[in-house]
């Protein structure tokens, strides 16, 4: 594993909403440069930046029109080079967002692929052999191109799927994964990765990493084979390049496909979802970190631990505060509940990822869809820096912003949170400071669950000589332990040591050395 990943803490930036430097209402690259010191002072030493490529923005940049061109709204290629340089001068690293499974329908490759005459891009995408021939089991579009055929899409209608082949072709138009056309797709995306690595980025977060090979088996054998080939070729030129997959299957992504990291993603009802987002349309919330919940940590551990154990000595299974596809945790959790949730996330194995604004408790807003965001749009609002115009995100008129800022009187801002010593911001910063200094947190194969019971709210876990205890409930709980040589390093709430046990006050968390 690349050395710097052992102590990496990532900060995710949605560029159009982070900081506008030129007054046009949209965040940009130079705005990110302006705030690099803030990110470093928070305690993050790495960045994941959402797509910055040229795009018609029907899906917020995840519909790429030109992989090697920076979107004009963000700046230029020279601006990107400067960003890479400024990041590295601060001892930090940066990952770009790679979208390998599809492009925009406006990408020149797809325009050529849709021509009636055969050309070098005819098989760059997946087409049936007739406009009347339907693609079974996958979404497809027909009747929009001069070519006689229907094409498969990867997500939205504007995102035609690139052709990496089918694991078990059943039709003449379905190519095997080693077909020359499919190999050409691999070469093209490998070239894109090498282009940006050559410009100075440190690697990629890979969007929909498991979506490449169609008709794949349950193990994703074909997709894993394709990734192994592409990552091997990239690492021959750039051995330190880092890759994190959007997959939520670390055994496939890390063990079989060759990634260094994978995410535990927010899927309704899964172990991660139950921690902070287990609410329904009536407003009832039984998330583990709600103080009045009756849920135990076992609901998380049952899904998390088998995946963690499968890869703990091979790569990082990463936990996130949120991302651009999720409702912000502050939607239903208050500041006290968020402090405990983040204390847990930031002391677990893997490289933690903090979504911009989560460190100050930015809220989810119910907004009309923007650039294919739909329900996700409310988690993509401008960063709230201070109490000035547009919360310091832009000098543009509020009506012309990419998205509206939180207009609540008590809208959290960096300025307000930095001023208040007991704020969520300072809790996150203290935790990251501790994480950077303790050797136990630089290892990722050392998680031991000390106490986690079905009918109890509190739980305890160890990482080498550090013990973490958490009671998210609204009442006192006790945990039996050998407390004769305990040194408290960090504490939220009240924790007492009495007669061979810890007495945890309501909504408490402690890190201690044993």
C-alpha positions as CSV (number, residue, x, y, z in Angstrom):
1,X,0.0,0.0,0.0
2,X,1.2,3.5,-0.8
3,X,2.8,4.8,2.4
4,X,0.8,8.1,2.8
5,X,-2.5,6.2,2.9
6,X,-1.7,4.8,6.3
7,X,-2.4,8.2,7.9
8,X,-4.7,9.7,5.2
9,X,-7.7,11.7,6.1
10,X,-9.7,12.9,3.1
11,X,-11.9,16.0,2.5
12,X,-14.4,15.7,-0.3
13,X,-14.9,18.9,-2.3
14,X,-17.9,19.4,-4.6
15,X,-16.2,22.1,-6.7
16,X,-19.2,24.1,-7.9
17,X,-20.3,24.7,-4.3
18,X,-17.0,25.2,-2.4
19,X,-15.7,28.7,-3.0
20,X,-16.3,31.1,-5.9
21,X,-13.1,33.1,-6.6
22,X,-14.3,35.1,-9.7
23,X,-17.8,36.2,-8.7
24,X,-19.9,34.2,-11.2
25,X,-21.8,32.3,-8.6
26,X,-20.1,28.9,-9.1
27,X,-17.3,27.5,-7.1
28,X,-14.0,27.0,-9.0
29,X,-10.4,25.7,-8.8
30,X,-8.9,28.9,-7.6
31,X,-11.5,29.1,-4.9
32,X,-10.3,25.6,-3.7
33,X,-6.7,26.9,-3.6
34,X,-7.8,29.8,-1.4
35,X,-9.1,27.4,1.2
36,X,-6.4,24.7,1.2
37,X,-5.0,26.0,4.5
38,X,-8.4,25.7,6.1
39,X,-8.6,22.0,5.0
40,X,-5.1,21.4,6.4
41,X,-5.8,23.2,9.7
42,X,-8.9,21.1,10.1
43,X,-6.7,18.0,10.1
44,X,-7.2,16.6,6.6
45,X,-4.2,15.8,4.5
46,X,-5.9,14.6,1.3
47,X,-8.6,15.8,-1.0
48,X,-11.2,14.0,-3.2
49,X,-12.5,16.4,-5.8
50,X,-15.7,15.7,-7.6
51,X,-15.5,15.8,-11.5
52,X,-13.8,18.8,-12.9
53,X,-13.9,17.8,-16.6
54,X,-15.7,19.4,-19.5
55,X,-19.3,18.4,-19.4
56,X,-22.9,19.5,-20.4
57,X,-23.7,19.0,-16.7
58,X,-26.8,17.0,-17.1
59,X,-25.5,14.9,-14.1
60,X,-23.3,17.5,-12.4
61,X,-20.2,16.5,-14.3
62,X,-20.6,12.8,-14.1
63,X,-21.5,13.0,-17.8
64,X,-18.0,13.7,-19.2
65,X,-17.7,15.4,-22.6
66,X,-13.9,15.6,-22.6
67,X,-11.8,13.7,-20.1
68,X,-8.7,15.9,-20.8
69,X,-10.3,19.3,-20.7
70,X,-11.2,21.3,-17.5
71,X,-14.8,22.6,-17.5
72,X,-14.7,26.3,-18.2
73,X,-16.9,27.0,-15.1
74,X,-14.0,25.8,-12.9
75,X,-11.0,27.3,-14.7
76,X,-8.2,26.0,-17.0
77,X,-5.7,23.2,-17.1
78,X,-3.1,25.6,-15.8
79,X,-5.4,26.2,-12.8
80,X,-5.5,22.5,-12.2
81,X,-1.7,22.3,-12.3
82,X,-1.5,25.1,-9.8
83,X,-4.0,23.3,-7.5
84,X,-1.9,20.1,-7.7
85,X,1.3,22.1,-6.9
86,X,-0.3,24.0,-4.0
87,X,-1.7,20.8,-2.5
88,X,1.7,19.1,-2.7
89,X,3.5,22.2,-1.2
90,X,1.4,21.7,1.9
91,X,2.3,18.1,2.2
92,X,-1.1,17.0,1.1
93,X,-2.5,14.8,-1.7
94,X,-5.4,15.0,-4.1
95,X,-7.6,12.4,-5.9
96,X,-9.7,13.3,-8.9
97,X,-13.0,11.7,-9.7
98,X,-12.8,9.1,-12.6
99,X,-15.9,8.2,-14.5
100,X,-14.9,5.1,-16.4
101,X,-18.2,3.4,-17.1
102,X,-19.8,6.0,-19.3
103,X,-19.4,9.4,-20.9
104,X,-21.8,12.1,-21.9
105,X,-23.8,11.6,-25.1
106,X,-22.0,14.7,-26.3
107,X,-18.6,13.1,-26.0
108,X,-16.9,13.0,-29.5
109,X,-16.4,9.3,-29.1
110,X,-20.2,8.7,-28.8
111,X,-21.0,11.2,-31.6
112,X,-18.8,9.1,-33.9
113,X,-20.1,5.9,-32.5
114,X,-23.6,6.8,-33.5
115,X,-22.7,7.4,-37.1
116,X,-24.1,5.1,-39.7
117,X,-20.7,4.5,-41.3
118,X,-18.3,2.2,-39.5
119,X,-15.4,4.1,-37.8
120,X,-12.8,3.6,-35.1
121,X,-15.4,4.5,-32.4
122,X,-18.2,2.3,-33.7
123,X,-17.7,-0.3,-30.9
124,X,-16.5,2.1,-28.2
125,X,-20.0,1.9,-26.8
126,X,-22.5,-1.0,-26.6
127,X,-25.0,-1.1,-29.5
128,X,-27.5,-3.8,-30.5
129,X,-27.4,-4.8,-34.1
130,X,-30.8,-3.3,-35.0
131,X,-33.0,-0.4,-33.8
132,X,-35.7,-2.9,-33.2
133,X,-33.3,-5.2,-31.2
134,X,-33.8,-4.6,-27.5
135,X,-31.0,-5.0,-24.9
136,X,-32.3,-7.6,-22.4
137,X,-31.8,-6.8,-18.7
138,X,-30.2,-3.4,-19.2
139,X,-31.5,0.1,-19.9
140,X,-31.2,1.2,-23.5
141,X,-32.0,4.0,-25.9
142,X,-33.2,3.7,-29.5
143,X,-34.3,6.1,-32.2
144,X,-32.0,9.0,-31.5
145,X,-29.0,8.3,-33.7
146,X,-28.6,7.6,-37.4
147,X,-27.0,4.3,-36.6
148,X,-29.3,1.2,-36.9
149,X,-29.2,0.0,-33.3
150,X,-30.1,0.7,-29.7
151,X,-27.4,1.7,-27.2
152,X,-27.0,0.7,-23.5
153,X,-26.9,3.4,-20.9
154,X,-25.1,3.2,-17.5
155,X,-27.3,5.4,-15.4
156,X,-29.2,8.5,-16.8
157,X,-30.2,8.6,-20.4
158,X,-27.4,11.1,-21.1
159,X,-24.8,8.5,-20.1
160,X,-24.1,5.8,-22.7
161,X,-22.1,2.9,-21.4
162,X,-18.6,2.4,-22.6
163,X,-17.9,-1.0,-24.1
164,X,-15.8,-3.3,-21.8
165,X,-17.6,-6.3,-23.1
166,X,-19.8,-9.0,-21.7
167,X,-18.5,-11.8,-19.5
168,X,-20.8,-14.4,-21.2
169,X,-21.9,-13.0,-24.6
170,X,-25.2,-14.4,-25.8
171,X,-25.8,-12.2,-28.9
172,X,-23.6,-11.4,-31.9
173,X,-23.5,-7.8,-30.9
174,X,-22.2,-8.6,-27.4
175,X,-18.4,-8.6,-27.4
176,X,-16.2,-10.7,-25.1
177,X,-14.1,-8.7,-22.7
178,X,-10.9,-9.5,-24.7
179,X,-12.4,-8.3,-28.0
180,X,-10.2,-5.7,-29.7
181,X,-12.9,-3.1,-29.3
182,X,-13.2,-3.7,-25.6
183,X,-9.4,-3.7,-25.2
184,X,-9.4,-0.3,-27.0
185,X,-11.8,1.1,-24.4
186,X,-9.4,-0.1,-21.6
187,X,-6.5,1.6,-23.4
188,X,-8.5,4.9,-23.7
189,X,-9.4,5.1,-20.1
190,X,-5.9,4.0,-19.0
191,X,-4.6,6.9,-21.1
192,X,-7.0,9.3,-19.3
193,X,-5.6,8.2,-15.9
194,X,-2.0,8.5,-17.0
195,X,-2.8,12.0,-18.5
196,X,-3.9,13.3,-15.1
197,X,-1.3,11.5,-13.1
198,X,1.3,13.1,-15.4
199,X,-0.3,16.5,-14.6
200,X,0.2,16.0,-10.9
201,X,-2.8,14.3,-9.3
202,X,-2.2,11.5,-6.9
203,X,-4.9,9.1,-8.0
204,X,-8.6,8.7,-8.4
205,X,-11.9,8.0,-6.7
206,X,-13.6,5.7,-9.2
207,X,-17.3,6.3,-9.9
208,X,-19.5,3.1,-10.3
209,X,-16.4,1.0,-10.3
210,X,-18.3,-2.2,-10.6
211,X,-20.3,-1.2,-13.7
212,X,-17.8,-2.0,-16.4
213,X,-18.4,-5.5,-17.7
214,X,-22.0,-6.3,-18.6
215,X,-23.7,-9.7,-17.8
216,X,-21.0,-10.1,-15.2
217,X,-21.3,-12.9,-12.6
218,X,-21.9,-12.5,-8.9
219,X,-18.2,-12.2,-8.1
220,X,-17.8,-9.5,-10.8
221,X,-15.1,-11.7,-12.4
222,X,-15.0,-9.8,-15.7
223,X,-14.9,-6.3,-14.1
224,X,-12.2,-7.4,-11.7
225,X,-10.1,-8.7,-14.6
226,X,-10.5,-5.5,-16.5
227,X,-9.5,-3.4,-13.4
228,X,-6.5,-5.6,-12.7
229,X,-5.3,-5.0,-16.3
230,X,-5.8,-1.3,-16.3
231,X,-4.4,-0.7,-12.8
232,X,-1.4,-2.8,-13.5
233,X,-0.6,-0.7,-16.6
234,X,-1.1,2.5,-14.7
235,X,1.1,1.4,-11.8
236,X,3.9,0.5,-14.2
237,X,4.2,4.2,-15.0
238,X,2.9,5.6,-11.7
239,X,3.6,3.1,-9.0
240,X,2.4,5.5,-6.2
241,X,-1.0,6.2,-7.8
242,X,-3.9,5.6,-5.4
243,X,-7.4,4.3,-6.2
244,X,-10.5,4.2,-4.1
245,X,-13.6,2.5,-5.5
246,X,-17.3,3.3,-5.2
247,X,-18.2,-0.4,-4.8
248,X,-19.0,-1.4,-1.2
249,X,-17.6,-4.8,-1.8
250,X,-14.0,-4.6,-0.5
251,X,-13.2,-8.2,-1.2
252,X,-14.0,-7.7,-4.9
253,X,-12.5,-4.2,-5.2
254,X,-9.4,-4.7,-3.1
255,X,-8.6,-8.4,-3.2
256,X,-9.7,-9.2,-6.7
257,X,-9.7,-5.9,-8.7
258,X,-6.5,-4.3,-7.3
259,X,-7.8,-1.2,-5.6
260,X,-6.2,0.1,-2.4
261,X,-9.4,1.4,-0.9
262,X,-13.2,0.9,-1.0
263,X,-16.1,2.7,0.6
264,X,-18.8,1.5,2.9
265,X,-21.7,3.2,1.0
266,X,-25.0,4.4,2.2
267,X,-27.7,1.9,0.9
268,X,-31.1,2.0,2.6
269,X,-31.2,-0.5,5.5
270,X,-27.5,-1.5,5.4
271,X,-25.1,-1.3,8.3
272,X,-23.8,2.1,7.4
273,X,-27.3,3.6,6.8
274,X,-28.5,2.5,10.2
275,X,-25.8,4.5,11.9
276,X,-27.0,8.0,11.0
277,X,-29.8,7.8,8.4
278,X,-32.4,5.3,9.5
279,X,-35.5,7.5,9.2
280,X,-38.7,7.2,7.3
281,X,-41.1,9.6,5.6
282,X,-43.0,10.2,8.9
283,X,-39.9,11.6,10.5
284,X,-39.3,8.7,12.8
285,X,-35.6,8.1,13.2
286,X,-34.1,5.0,14.8
287,X,-30.5,5.7,13.7
288,X,-28.0,4.3,16.1
289,X,-26.6,7.7,17.0
290,X,-30.0,9.2,17.8
291,X,-30.0,9.5,21.6
292,X,-33.5,8.0,21.9
293,X,-32.9,5.1,19.5
294,X,-33.2,1.5,20.7
295,X,-30.7,0.2,18.1
296,X,-27.4,-1.5,19.1
297,X,-24.1,-1.2,17.3
298,X,-24.6,-4.9,16.3
299,X,-26.7,-3.8,13.3
300,X,-23.6,-2.1,11.9
301,X,-21.0,-4.6,12.9
302,X,-22.9,-7.6,11.4
303,X,-22.3,-6.2,8.0
304,X,-19.1,-4.3,8.5
305,X,-16.9,-6.8,10.3
306,X,-17.0,-9.6,7.7
307,X,-16.0,-7.1,5.0
308,X,-13.3,-5.5,7.2
309,X,-11.8,-8.9,8.2
310,X,-11.6,-9.9,4.5
311,X,-9.3,-7.0,3.6
312,X,-7.8,-5.6,6.8
313,X,-4.2,-6.6,5.9
314,X,-4.7,-5.9,2.2
315,X,-6.3,-2.4,1.9
316,X,-8.6,0.1,3.5
317,X,-12.4,-0.2,3.9
318,X,-13.3,3.4,4.4
319,X,-16.0,5.2,6.4
320,X,-17.5,8.5,5.4
321,X,-19.4,11.3,7.1
322,X,-21.4,11.7,3.9
323,X,-21.0,12.6,0.2
324,X,-22.6,14.3,-2.7
325,X,-25.1,11.4,-3.2
326,X,-26.4,11.3,0.4
327,X,-28.6,13.3,2.6
328,X,-26.4,15.2,5.1
329,X,-26.2,13.6,8.5
330,X,-27.3,16.9,10.1
331,X,-30.8,16.3,8.5
332,X,-31.9,14.4,11.6
333,X,-28.9,14.4,14.0
334,X,-28.3,17.4,16.3
335,X,-24.8,18.7,17.1
336,X,-24.4,16.4,20.2
337,X,-25.4,13.4,18.2
338,X,-23.1,14.3,15.3
339,X,-20.1,14.7,17.7
340,X,-20.5,11.1,18.8
341,X,-21.1,9.8,15.3
342,X,-17.9,11.5,14.0
343,X,-15.9,10.4,17.0
344,X,-16.7,6.9,16.1
345,X,-16.1,7.3,12.3
346,X,-12.8,9.1,12.9
347,X,-11.4,6.4,15.2
348,X,-12.2,3.4,13.1
349,X,-9.8,1.7,10.7
350,X,-9.5,2.9,7.1
351,X,-9.0,6.4,5.7
352,X,-11.9,8.6,6.9
353,X,-13.6,10.8,4.3
354,X,-15.2,14.1,5.5
355,X,-17.7,15.7,3.1
356,X,-17.3,19.5,2.8
357,X,-19.4,21.2,5.4
358,X,-20.1,18.1,7.5
359,X,-17.5,19.4,10.0
360,X,-19.7,22.4,10.8
361,X,-23.0,20.5,10.6
362,X,-24.3,21.9,7.3
363,X,-27.9,20.9,6.9
364,X,-29.8,19.2,4.1
365,X,-32.2,21.5,2.2
366,X,-35.2,20.3,0.2
367,X,-34.6,22.0,-3.1
368,X,-35.7,21.6,-6.8
369,X,-33.4,19.3,-8.8
370,X,-30.2,20.8,-10.2
371,X,-28.1,19.1,-12.8
372,X,-29.6,15.7,-12.2
373,X,-29.3,16.0,-8.4
374,X,-33.0,15.3,-7.5
375,X,-33.1,14.4,-3.8
376,X,-29.3,14.8,-3.7
377,X,-29.4,18.5,-4.6
378,X,-30.0,19.6,-1.0
379,X,-26.7,18.1,0.0
380,X,-24.8,20.1,-2.6
381,X,-25.4,23.7,-1.4
382,X,-22.6,26.3,-1.1
383,X,-20.1,26.0,1.7
384,X,-21.0,28.3,4.6
385,X,-17.8,30.2,5.5
386,X,-19.0,33.2,7.5
387,X,-21.8,35.7,8.1
388,X,-21.2,37.8,5.1
389,X,-23.1,37.8,1.8
390,X,-23.9,34.3,0.7
391,X,-22.1,33.0,3.7
392,X,-18.8,34.0,2.1
393,X,-19.2,31.4,-0.7
394,X,-19.6,34.0,-3.6
395,X,-19.9,37.7,-4.2
396,X,-22.5,37.1,-6.9
397,X,-26.2,38.1,-6.4
398,X,-27.9,35.3,-4.4
399,X,-30.4,34.6,-7.2
400,X,-27.5,33.7,-9.5
401,X,-25.7,31.2,-7.2
402,X,-25.2,27.6,-8.3
403,X,-27.6,26.7,-5.5
404,X,-29.0,28.8,-2.7
405,X,-27.3,29.0,0.7
406,X,-29.0,28.1,4.0
407,X,-31.0,31.3,4.9
408,X,-31.8,30.2,8.4
409,X,-30.8,32.6,11.2
410,X,-28.8,29.8,12.9
411,X,-27.2,28.5,9.8
412,X,-23.8,27.0,10.9
413,X,-20.7,28.7,9.5
414,X,-17.0,28.1,9.8
415,X,-16.6,31.5,11.4
416,X,-19.2,30.8,14.1
417,X,-18.0,27.2,14.7
418,X,-14.3,28.3,15.0
419,X,-15.3,30.9,17.6
420,X,-17.2,28.5,19.8
421,X,-14.9,26.1,21.6
422,X,-17.5,23.4,22.2
423,X,-18.5,23.3,18.5
424,X,-18.7,20.3,16.1
425,X,-15.8,21.9,14.2
426,X,-13.5,21.9,17.2
427,X,-14.5,18.3,18.1
428,X,-13.6,17.1,14.6
429,X,-10.3,19.1,14.7
430,X,-9.3,17.7,18.1
431,X,-10.1,14.1,17.0
432,X,-8.1,14.5,13.8
433,X,-5.2,15.9,15.8
434,X,-5.3,12.9,18.1
435,X,-5.6,10.5,15.1
436,X,-2.4,12.0,13.5
437,X,-0.3,11.5,16.7
438,X,-1.3,8.0,17.8
439,X,0.5,5.1,16.1
440,X,-2.5,2.8,16.7
441,X,-4.5,4.8,14.2
442,X,-1.8,4.4,11.5
443,X,-2.5,0.7,11.5
444,X,-5.6,-0.7,10.0
445,X,-5.6,-4.4,10.9
446,X,-5.9,-3.8,14.7
447,X,-9.6,-3.5,15.4
448,X,-10.9,-5.5,18.3
449,X,-14.5,-5.3,19.5
450,X,-14.5,-5.4,23.3
451,X,-18.2,-5.1,24.0
452,X,-21.1,-5.0,21.7
453,X,-24.4,-6.6,22.7
454,X,-27.7,-6.9,21.0
455,X,-29.8,-5.2,23.7
456,X,-27.3,-2.5,24.8
457,X,-26.7,0.9,23.4
458,X,-23.1,1.4,24.6
459,X,-20.1,-0.5,23.1
460,X,-16.3,-0.6,23.3
461,X,-13.5,-1.3,20.9
462,X,-9.7,-1.4,20.9
463,X,-7.0,-0.5,18.5
464,X,-3.7,-1.6,20.0
465,X,-3.2,0.3,23.2
466,X,-6.2,2.6,22.7
467,X,-9.7,1.8,23.9
468,X,-12.7,3.7,22.6
469,X,-16.0,3.6,24.6
470,X,-19.3,5.1,23.3
471,X,-22.7,5.6,24.8
472,X,-25.0,7.4,22.3
473,X,-28.1,7.0,24.5
474,X,-29.9,9.5,26.7
475,X,-29.2,7.5,29.9
476,X,-26.2,6.3,31.9
477,X,-24.6,2.9,31.0
478,X,-21.8,0.9,32.4
479,X,-19.1,-1.2,30.8
480,X,-17.0,-3.7,32.8
481,X,-13.3,-3.2,32.2
482,X,-9.8,-3.3,33.8
483,X,-9.4,0.4,34.5
484,X,-6.3,0.3,36.8
485,X,-4.0,1.9,34.3
486,X,-6.2,4.1,32.1
487,X,-5.1,7.4,30.7
488,X,-7.9,9.5,29.2
489,X,-6.9,11.1,25.9
490,X,-10.2,12.5,24.7
491,X,-13.7,12.7,26.1
492,X,-17.2,13.9,25.2
493,X,-19.7,14.0,28.0
494,X,-18.8,12.3,31.3
495,X,-17.0,9.0,31.9
496,X,-16.0,7.8,35.3
497,X,-14.0,4.8,36.4
498,X,-15.5,2.9,39.4
499,X,-14.7,-0.5,40.8
500,X,-13.5,-2.2,37.6
501,X,-16.0,-0.6,35.3
502,X,-16.6,2.5,33.2
503,X,-19.7,4.5,34.0
504,X,-20.6,6.3,30.8
505,X,-22.8,9.4,31.0
506,X,-25.6,10.0,28.5
507,X,-24.1,10.8,25.1
508,X,-20.5,10.2,25.9
509,X,-17.4,9.0,24.1
510,X,-13.9,8.4,25.4
511,X,-10.5,7.5,24.0
512,X,-8.2,6.1,26.6
513,X,-4.8,4.3,26.8
514,X,-4.7,1.0,28.6
